[in-house]
Amino acid sequence: MAKPEAKIVARAKTAQSKSKGEALPFTKKNYYLLMAGLAVIILGFVSLGMGSITLAPILLVLGYCVIVPVAILYRGSESASAGQDTPTE
């Protein structure tokens, strides 16, 4: 069985290697999309409070099921091409 110190050192090295090469996962565009999704959700609840039985569910489903997941999963073209820009010799 491995010594406890070896496990701690291995975990620390793994954490350092992950934090060195990766930038923050969310960009400004992600936050703008998330804010837009929250605005659509708020509008959905406001229209629900006003008695709309057609517009409110459409806005709520659009906000919760489309815009917020897109905001979380969106990756810009810069991050996708950054890993492919390796110099060739």
Chimera marker file (.cmm) of the C-alpha trace (Angstrom):
<marker_set name="trace">
<marker id="1" x="0.000" y="0.000" z="0.000" r="1" g="1" b="0" radius="0.5"/>
<marker id="2" x="1.280" y="3.499" z="-0.836" r="1" g="1" b="0" radius="0.5"/>
<marker id="3" x="2.407" y="5.814" z="1.888" r="1" g="1" b="0" radius="0.5"/>
<marker id="4" x="0.016" y="8.659" z="2.776" r="1" g="1" b="0" radius="0.5"/>
<marker id="5" x="2.681" y="11.260" z="1.920" r="1" g="1" b="0" radius="0.5"/>
<marker id="6" x="3.018" y="9.882" z="-1.596" r="1" g="1" b="0" radius="0.5"/>
<marker id="7" x="-0.729" y="10.210" z="-2.174" r="1" g="1" b="0" radius="0.5"/>
<marker id="8" x="-0.732" y="13.824" z="-0.994" r="1" g="1" b="0" radius="0.5"/>
<marker id="9" x="2.195" y="14.717" z="-3.258" r="1" g="1" b="0" radius="0.5"/>
<marker id="10" x="0.549" y="13.012" z="-6.232" r="1" g="1" b="0" radius="0.5"/>
<marker id="11" x="-2.680" y="14.947" z="-5.654" r="1" g="1" b="0" radius="0.5"/>
<marker id="12" x="-0.794" y="18.234" z="-5.366" r="1" g="1" b="0" radius="0.5"/>
<marker id="13" x="1.075" y="17.590" z="-8.625" r="1" g="1" b="0" radius="0.5"/>
<marker id="14" x="-2.184" y="16.754" z="-10.405" r="1" g="1" b="0" radius="0.5"/>
<marker id="15" x="-3.812" y="19.948" z="-9.149" r="1" g="1" b="0" radius="0.5"/>
<marker id="16" x="-0.834" y="22.047" z="-10.249" r="1" g="1" b="0" radius="0.5"/>
<marker id="17" x="-0.724" y="20.553" z="-13.729" r="1" g="1" b="0" radius="0.5"/>
<marker id="18" x="-4.413" y="21.225" z="-14.260" r="1" g="1" b="0" radius="0.5"/>
<marker id="19" x="-4.228" y="24.821" z="-13.088" r="1" g="1" b="0" radius="0.5"/>
<marker id="20" x="-1.144" y="25.739" z="-15.146" r="1" g="1" b="0" radius="0.5"/>
<marker id="21" x="-2.388" y="25.035" z="-18.659" r="1" g="1" b="0" radius="0.5"/>
<marker id="22" x="-6.037" y="25.932" z="-18.337" r="1" g="1" b="0" radius="0.5"/>
<marker id="23" x="-7.565" y="29.374" z="-18.382" r="1" g="1" b="0" radius="0.5"/>
<marker id="24" x="-10.877" y="30.191" z="-16.768" r="1" g="1" b="0" radius="0.5"/>
<marker id="25" x="-13.630" y="28.185" z="-18.455" r="1" g="1" b="0" radius="0.5"/>
<marker id="26" x="-16.104" y="31.074" z="-18.687" r="1" g="1" b="0" radius="0.5"/>
<marker id="27" x="-15.520" y="34.075" z="-20.920" r="1" g="1" b="0" radius="0.5"/>
<marker id="28" x="-17.428" y="37.333" z="-21.117" r="1" g="1" b="0" radius="0.5"/>
<marker id="29" x="-19.637" y="35.823" z="-23.802" r="1" g="1" b="0" radius="0.5"/>
<marker id="30" x="-20.644" y="33.002" z="-21.446" r="1" g="1" b="0" radius="0.5"/>
<marker id="31" x="-21.621" y="35.495" z="-18.765" r="1" g="1" b="0" radius="0.5"/>
<marker id="32" x="-23.598" y="37.617" z="-21.240" r="1" g="1" b="0" radius="0.5"/>
<marker id="33" x="-25.485" y="34.545" z="-22.418" r="1" g="1" b="0" radius="0.5"/>
<marker id="34" x="-26.171" y="33.557" z="-18.815" r="1" g="1" b="0" radius="0.5"/>
<marker id="35" x="-27.491" y="37.045" z="-18.019" r="1" g="1" b="0" radius="0.5"/>
<marker id="36" x="-29.706" y="36.928" z="-21.107" r="1" g="1" b="0" radius="0.5"/>
<marker id="37" x="-31.064" y="33.562" z="-19.990" r="1" g="1" b="0" radius="0.5"/>
<marker id="38" x="-31.806" y="34.905" z="-16.520" r="1" g="1" b="0" radius="0.5"/>
<marker id="39" x="-33.533" y="37.947" z="-18.039" r="1" g="1" b="0" radius="0.5"/>
<marker id="40" x="-35.724" y="35.673" z="-20.190" r="1" g="1" b="0" radius="0.5"/>
<marker id="41" x="-36.572" y="33.572" z="-17.110" r="1" g="1" b="0" radius="0.5"/>
<marker id="42" x="-37.495" y="36.680" z="-15.118" r="1" g="1" b="0" radius="0.5"/>
<marker id="43" x="-39.666" y="37.908" z="-17.989" r="1" g="1" b="0" radius="0.5"/>
<marker id="44" x="-41.326" y="34.503" z="-18.031" r="1" g="1" b="0" radius="0.5"/>
<marker id="45" x="-42.184" y="34.697" z="-14.347" r="1" g="1" b="0" radius="0.5"/>
<marker id="46" x="-43.418" y="38.290" z="-14.713" r="1" g="1" b="0" radius="0.5"/>
<marker id="47" x="-45.679" y="37.318" z="-17.596" r="1" g="1" b="0" radius="0.5"/>
<marker id="48" x="-46.856" y="34.303" z="-15.580" r="1" g="1" b="0" radius="0.5"/>
<marker id="49" x="-47.797" y="36.638" z="-12.762" r="1" g="1" b="0" radius="0.5"/>
<marker id="50" x="-49.730" y="38.809" z="-15.197" r="1" g="1" b="0" radius="0.5"/>
<marker id="51" x="-51.800" y="35.810" z="-16.252" r="1" g="1" b="0" radius="0.5"/>
<marker id="52" x="-50.272" y="34.817" z="-19.573" r="1" g="1" b="0" radius="0.5"/>
<marker id="53" x="-50.699" y="31.090" z="-20.133" r="1" g="1" b="0" radius="0.5"/>
<marker id="54" x="-48.946" y="30.955" z="-23.501" r="1" g="1" b="0" radius="0.5"/>
<marker id="55" x="-46.056" y="33.416" z="-23.401" r="1" g="1" b="0" radius="0.5"/>
<marker id="56" x="-44.869" y="32.540" z="-19.883" r="1" g="1" b="0" radius="0.5"/>
<marker id="57" x="-44.231" y="28.816" z="-20.478" r="1" g="1" b="0" radius="0.5"/>
<marker id="58" x="-42.510" y="29.561" z="-23.783" r="1" g="1" b="0" radius="0.5"/>
<marker id="59" x="-40.157" y="32.067" z="-22.131" r="1" g="1" b="0" radius="0.5"/>
<marker id="60" x="-39.478" y="29.801" z="-19.165" r="1" g="1" b="0" radius="0.5"/>
<marker id="61" x="-38.695" y="26.752" z="-21.306" r="1" g="1" b="0" radius="0.5"/>
<marker id="62" x="-36.549" y="28.866" z="-23.615" r="1" g="1" b="0" radius="0.5"/>
<marker id="63" x="-34.622" y="30.302" z="-20.667" r="1" g="1" b="0" radius="0.5"/>
<marker id="64" x="-34.176" y="27.114" z="-18.638" r="1" g="1" b="0" radius="0.5"/>
<marker id="65" x="-33.766" y="24.547" z="-21.419" r="1" g="1" b="0" radius="0.5"/>
<marker id="66" x="-32.020" y="26.483" z="-24.175" r="1" g="1" b="0" radius="0.5"/>
<marker id="67" x="-30.245" y="29.691" z="-23.199" r="1" g="1" b="0" radius="0.5"/>
<marker id="68" x="-28.790" y="28.730" z="-19.794" r="1" g="1" b="0" radius="0.5"/>
<marker id="69" x="-27.376" y="25.369" z="-21.007" r="1" g="1" b="0" radius="0.5"/>
<marker id="70" x="-25.925" y="27.059" z="-24.091" r="1" g="1" b="0" radius="0.5"/>
<marker id="71" x="-24.302" y="29.662" z="-21.821" r="1" g="1" b="0" radius="0.5"/>
<marker id="72" x="-22.723" y="26.911" z="-19.737" r="1" g="1" b="0" radius="0.5"/>
<marker id="73" x="-21.563" y="24.733" z="-22.619" r="1" g="1" b="0" radius="0.5"/>
<marker id="74" x="-20.485" y="27.447" z="-25.084" r="1" g="1" b="0" radius="0.5"/>
<marker id="75" x="-16.807" y="27.536" z="-26.010" r="1" g="1" b="0" radius="0.5"/>
<marker id="76" x="-15.562" y="30.256" z="-28.279" r="1" g="1" b="0" radius="0.5"/>
<marker id="77" x="-13.550" y="29.561" z="-31.390" r="1" g="1" b="0" radius="0.5"/>
<marker id="78" x="-10.439" y="30.952" z="-29.652" r="1" g="1" b="0" radius="0.5"/>
<marker id="79" x="-10.365" y="28.155" z="-27.084" r="1" g="1" b="0" radius="0.5"/>
<marker id="80" x="-10.981" y="25.438" z="-29.683" r="1" g="1" b="0" radius="0.5"/>
<marker id="81" x="-8.190" y="26.595" z="-31.975" r="1" g="1" b="0" radius="0.5"/>
<marker id="82" x="-5.745" y="27.417" z="-29.156" r="1" g="1" b="0" radius="0.5"/>
<marker id="83" x="-4.859" y="23.768" z="-28.670" r="1" g="1" b="0" radius="0.5"/>
<marker id="84" x="-4.238" y="23.269" z="-32.381" r="1" g="1" b="0" radius="0.5"/>
<marker id="85" x="-1.794" y="26.144" z="-32.829" r="1" g="1" b="0" radius="0.5"/>
<marker id="86" x="1.335" y="24.131" z="-32.238" r="1" g="1" b="0" radius="0.5"/>
<marker id="87" x="4.389" y="25.200" z="-34.191" r="1" g="1" b="0" radius="0.5"/>
<marker id="88" x="5.689" y="22.696" z="-36.717" r="1" g="1" b="0" radius="0.5"/>
<marker id="89" x="9.386" y="22.319" z="-37.319" r="1" g="1" b="0" radius="0.5"/>
<link id1="1" id2="2" r="1" g="1" b="0" radius="0.2"/>
<link id1="2" id2="3" r="1" g="1" b="0" radius="0.2"/>
<link id1="3" id2="4" r="1" g="1" b="0" radius="0.2"/>
<link id1="4" id2="5" r="1" g="1" b="0" radius="0.2"/>
<link id1="5" id2="6" r="1" g="1" b="0" radius="0.2"/>
<link id1="6" id2="7" r="1" g="1" b="0" radius="0.2"/>
<link id1="7" id2="8" r="1" g="1" b="0" radius="0.2"/>
<link id1="8" id2="9" r="1" g="1" b="0" radius="0.2"/>
<link id1="9" id2="10" r="1" g="1" b="0" radius="0.2"/>
<link id1="10" id2="11" r="1" g="1" b="0" radius="0.2"/>
<link id1="11" id2="12" r="1" g="1" b="0" radius="0.2"/>
<link id1="12" id2="13" r="1" g="1" b="0" radius="0.2"/>
<link id1="13" id2="14" r="1" g="1" b="0" radius="0.2"/>
<link id1="14" id2="15" r="1" g="1" b="0" radius="0.2"/>
<link id1="15" id2="16" r="1" g="1" b="0" radius="0.2"/>
<link id1="16" id2="17" r="1" g="1" b="0" radius="0.2"/>
<link id1="17" id2="18" r="1" g="1" b="0" radius="0.2"/>
<link id1="18" id2="19" r="1" g="1" b="0" radius="0.2"/>
<link id1="19" id2="20" r="1" g="1" b="0" radius="0.2"/>
<link id1="20" id2="21" r="1" g="1" b="0" radius="0.2"/>
<link id1="21" id2="22" r="1" g="1" b="0" radius="0.2"/>
<link id1="22" id2="23" r="1" g="1" b="0" radius="0.2"/>
<link id1="23" id2="24" r="1" g="1" b="0" radius="0.2"/>
<link id1="24" id2="25" r="1" g="1" b="0" radius="0.2"/>
<link id1="25" id2="26" r="1" g="1" b="0" radius="0.2"/>
<link id1="26" id2="27" r="1" g="1" b="0" radius="0.2"/>
<link id1="27" id2="28" r="1" g="1" b="0" radius="0.2"/>
<link id1="28" id2="29" r="1" g="1" b="0" radius="0.2"/>
<link id1="29" id2="30" r="1" g="1" b="0" radius="0.2"/>
<link id1="30" id2="31" r="1" g="1" b="0" radius="0.2"/>
<link id1="31" id2="32" r="1" g="1" b="0" radius="0.2"/>
<link id1="32" id2="33" r="1" g="1" b="0" radius="0.2"/>
<link id1="33" id2="34" r="1" g="1" b="0" radius="0.2"/>
<link id1="34" id2="35" r="1" g="1" b="0" radius="0.2"/>
<link id1="35" id2="36" r="1" g="1" b="0" radius="0.2"/>
<link id1="36" id2="37" r="1" g="1" b="0" radius="0.2"/>
<link id1="37" id2="38" r="1" g="1" b="0" radius="0.2"/>
<link id1="38" id2="39" r="1" g="1" b="0" radius="0.2"/>
<link id1="39" id2="40" r="1" g="1" b="0" radius="0.2"/>
<link id1="40" id2="41" r="1" g="1" b="0" radius="0.2"/>
<link id1="41" id2="42" r="1" g="1" b="0" radius="0.2"/>
<link id1="42" id2="43" r="1" g="1" b="0" radius="0.2"/>
<link id1="43" id2="44" r="1" g="1" b="0" radius="0.2"/>
<link id1="44" id2="45" r="1" g="1" b="0" radius="0.2"/>
<link id1="45" id2="46" r="1" g="1" b="0" radius="0.2"/>
<link id1="46" id2="47" r="1" g="1" b="0" radius="0.2"/>
<link id1="47" id2="48" r="1" g="1" b="0" radius="0.2"/>
<link id1="48" id2="49" r="1" g="1" b="0" radius="0.2"/>
<link id1="49" id2="50" r="1" g="1" b="0" radius="0.2"/>
<link id1="50" id2="51" r="1" g="1" b="0" radius="0.2"/>
<link id1="51" id2="52" r="1" g="1" b="0" radius="0.2"/>
<link id1="52" id2="53" r="1" g="1" b="0" radius="0.2"/>
<link id1="53" id2="54" r="1" g="1" b="0" radius="0.2"/>
<link id1="54" id2="55" r="1" g="1" b="0" radius="0.2"/>
<link id1="55" id2="56" r="1" g="1" b="0" radius="0.2"/>
<link id1="56" id2="57" r="1" g="1" b="0" radius="0.2"/>
<link id1="57" id2="58" r="1" g="1" b="0" radius="0.2"/>
<link id1="58" id2="59" r="1" g="1" b="0" radius="0.2"/>
<link id1="59" id2="60" r="1" g="1" b="0" radius="0.2"/>
<link id1="60" id2="61" r="1" g="1" b="0" radius="0.2"/>
<link id1="61" id2="62" r="1" g="1" b="0" radius="0.2"/>
<link id1="62" id2="63" r="1" g="1" b="0" radius="0.2"/>
<link id1="63" id2="64" r="1" g="1" b="0" radius="0.2"/>
<link id1="64" id2="65" r="1" g="1" b="0" radius="0.2"/>
<link id1="65" id2="66" r="1" g="1" b="0" radius="0.2"/>
<link id1="66" id2="67" r="1" g="1" b="0" radius="0.2"/>
<link id1="67" id2="68" r="1" g="1" b="0" radius="0.2"/>
<link id1="68" id2="69" r="1" g="1" b="0" radius="0.2"/>
<link id1="69" id2="70" r="1" g="1" b="0" radius="0.2"/>
<link id1="70" id2="71" r="1" g="1" b="0" radius="0.2"/>
<link id1="71" id2="72" r="1" g="1" b="0" radius="0.2"/>
<link id1="72" id2="73" r="1" g="1" b="0" radius="0.2"/>
<link id1="73" id2="74" r="1" g="1" b="0" radius="0.2"/>
<link id1="74" id2="75" r="1" g="1" b="0" radius="0.2"/>
<link id1="75" id2="76" r="1" g="1" b="0" radius="0.2"/>
<link id1="76" id2="77" r="1" g="1" b="0" radius="0.2"/>
<link id1="77" id2="78" r="1" g="1" b="0" radius="0.2"/>
<link id1="78" id2="79" r="1" g="1" b="0" radius="0.2"/>
<link id1="79" id2="80" r="1" g="1" b="0" radius="0.2"/>
<link id1="80" id2="81" r="1" g="1" b="0" radius="0.2"/>
<link id1="81" id2="82" r="1" g="1" b="0" radius="0.2"/>
<link id1="82" id2="83" r="1" g="1" b="0" radius="0.2"/>
<link id1="83" id2="84" r="1" g="1" b="0" radius="0.2"/>
<link id1="84" id2="85" r="1" g="1" b="0" radius="0.2"/>
<link id1="85" id2="86" r="1" g="1" b="0" radius="0.2"/>
<link id1="86" id2="87" r="1" g="1" b="0" radius="0.2"/>
<link id1="87" id2="88" r="1" g="1" b="0" radius="0.2"/>
<link id1="88" id2="89" r="1" g="1" b="0" radius="0.2"/>
</marker_set>
